[in-house]
């Protein structure tokens, strides 16, 4: 394909993503204006968005402070939600989030729910744009490439779903990217602070803690522990010890009890979702297998980081990006709770692979070409994955399969990516190769 044709193809793809972004997010705005976003009935069932949980969590936290209620009482939670949306919920939409999320949501009820939703979405969008832009500072990207990256990310199905649900990932997003950026720049204490904030999603905590403490030692631990102590003491003071101590039982009830809605293991894009898809069950055996693989995967990845710690601390940024990409993808597929919207975080492997690793690879092998186009095509593919799960009885969870394929390609491309070659020597060899007319 000629250079001119390539430019036209890229422009056409970008234009399609931009129009798709405007159309899909426009539909969300339309649903909000028509009062069919927070909760609506379709085909005899009631559908809800996650945002009403967070708003209700704030209300429950204030009630716990004043009346010492049990914030994890499913009936109490459901009564609050029904009052918010003005309709009966067929099945309890349960919030099994940790106590400190209730704490952080306490400012929400000071304003009407619609106003807070608008602010939540605006700040979420600003956080994503700022985070991606800041993360790309270390790469020599043109303004057009930066805009393309932002549009491609926002146009993908996981991002749209995050905004549609007003998911807590919008709050978590800057901290999650900040954690990895600080690790990459060896700012250990700050990485610990960001990592501690990410305790909002407990399923990510073990691996993030192990990687952080392996690289950052006591500096990381002190930052992580500081946020953890603030969470714990604040929760005990505001919500009471009974609510804090009752969290494990609430987590068990919500996550594996099968009596509430919101978990949907049959749609999860991880090992758990794949097993449920194949075995048509989410029984205790699957929970045990998933837990073992989650713990084992975290320990194995932590050990790999430990074995490569010296090289990373000595400045091998390519190795950091390589291990970081594999770790993030593995985090999603081994976590016991991973939905489609959690794949917003694949933006990090995408940036590292497309702008950090592939441009300086030893050779442009077929494996790297596949890797590149699977990432570039993800915004389009993600919507195809969604349609597959809606129209066809699932045999393979597509987002899960996509992540597994990326990990396999990364492992098989270890030599081509020259991860143990320093950045400077890679740039020198690339320069020499270009001047001699050869193709690297």
Secondary structure as the mmCIF struct_conf table of DSSP 4:
data_model
#
loop_
_struct_conf.conf_type_id
_struct_conf.id
_struct_conf.beg_label_comp_id
_struct_conf.beg_label_asym_id
_struct_conf.beg_label_seq_id
_struct_conf.end_label_comp_id
_struct_conf.end_label_asym_id
_struct_conf.end_label_seq_id
HELX_RH_AL_P HELX_RH_AL_P1 UNK A 3 UNK A 33
TURN_TY1_P TURN_TY1_P1 UNK A 34 UNK A 35
BEND BEND1 UNK A 37 UNK A 38
STRN STRN1 UNK A 39 UNK A 42
TURN_TY1_P TURN_TY1_P2 UNK A 43 UNK A 44
STRN STRN2 UNK A 45 UNK A 48
TURN_TY1_P TURN_TY1_P3 UNK A 50 UNK A 50
HELX_RH_AL_P HELX_RH_AL_P2 UNK A 51 UNK A 67
TURN_TY1_P TURN_TY1_P4 UNK A 71 UNK A 72
HELX_RH_AL_P HELX_RH_AL_P3 UNK A 74 UNK A 85
TURN_TY1_P TURN_TY1_P5 UNK A 86 UNK A 86
BEND BEND2 UNK A 87 UNK A 87
BEND BEND3 UNK A 90 UNK A 91
STRN STRN3 UNK A 93 UNK A 93
HELX_RH_AL_P HELX_RH_AL_P4 UNK A 99 UNK A 104
HELX_RH_3T_P HELX_RH_3T_P1 UNK A 105 UNK A 110
BEND BEND4 UNK A 111 UNK A 111
HELX_RH_AL_P HELX_RH_AL_P5 UNK A 113 UNK A 135
HELX_RH_3T_P HELX_RH_3T_P2 UNK A 136 UNK A 138
BEND BEND5 UNK A 139 UNK A 139
HELX_RH_AL_P HELX_RH_AL_P6 UNK A 143 UNK A 155
BEND BEND6 UNK A 156 UNK A 156
HELX_RH_AL_P HELX_RH_AL_P7 UNK A 157 UNK A 165
TURN_TY1_P TURN_TY1_P6 UNK A 166 UNK A 166
TURN_TY1_P TURN_TY1_P7 UNK A 168 UNK A 168
HELX_RH_AL_P HELX_RH_AL_P8 UNK A 169 UNK A 184
TURN_TY1_P TURN_TY1_P8 UNK A 185 UNK A 186
HELX_RH_AL_P HELX_RH_AL_P9 UNK A 188 UNK A 197
HELX_RH_3T_P HELX_RH_3T_P3 UNK A 198 UNK A 200
BEND BEND7 UNK A 201 UNK A 201
HELX_RH_AL_P HELX_RH_AL_P10 UNK A 202 UNK A 239
HELX_RH_AL_P HELX_RH_AL_P11 UNK A 241 UNK A 245
TURN_TY1_P TURN_TY1_P9 UNK A 246 UNK A 246
HELX_RH_AL_P HELX_RH_AL_P12 UNK A 247 UNK A 256
BEND BEND8 UNK A 257 UNK A 260
STRN STRN4 UNK A 261 UNK A 261
BEND BEND9 UNK A 262 UNK A 262
HELX_RH_3T_P HELX_RH_3T_P4 UNK A 265 UNK A 267
BEND BEND10 UNK A 269 UNK A 270
HELX_RH_AL_P HELX_RH_AL_P13 UNK A 271 UNK A 279
BEND BEND11 UNK A 280 UNK A 280
HELX_RH_AL_P HELX_RH_AL_P14 UNK A 284 UNK A 307
TURN_TY1_P TURN_TY1_P10 UNK A 308 UNK A 308
HELX_RH_AL_P HELX_RH_AL_P15 UNK A 309 UNK A 313
TURN_TY1_P TURN_TY1_P11 UNK A 314 UNK A 315
HELX_RH_AL_P HELX_RH_AL_P16 UNK A 317 UNK A 334
BEND BEND12 UNK A 335 UNK A 336
HELX_RH_3T_P HELX_RH_3T_P5 UNK A 340 UNK A 346
HELX_RH_AL_P HELX_RH_AL_P17 UNK A 347 UNK A 351
HELX_RH_PI_P HELX_RH_PI_P1 UNK A 352 UNK A 357
HELX_RH_3T_P HELX_RH_3T_P6 UNK A 358 UNK A 360
BEND BEND13 UNK A 362 UNK A 362
HELX_RH_AL_P HELX_RH_AL_P18 UNK A 366 UNK A 376
TURN_TY1_P TURN_TY1_P12 UNK A 377 UNK A 377
HELX_RH_AL_P HELX_RH_AL_P19 UNK A 378 UNK A 391
BEND BEND14 UNK A 392 UNK A 392
BEND BEND15 UNK A 395 UNK A 396
HELX_RH_AL_P HELX_RH_AL_P20 UNK A 398 UNK A 412
TURN_TY1_P TURN_TY1_P13 UNK A 413 UNK A 413
HELX_RH_AL_P HELX_RH_AL_P21 UNK A 414 UNK A 417
TURN_TY1_P TURN_TY1_P14 UNK A 418 UNK A 420
BEND BEND16 UNK A 421 UNK A 421
HELX_RH_AL_P HELX_RH_AL_P22 UNK A 423 UNK A 435
TURN_TY1_P TURN_TY1_P15 UNK A 436 UNK A 437
#
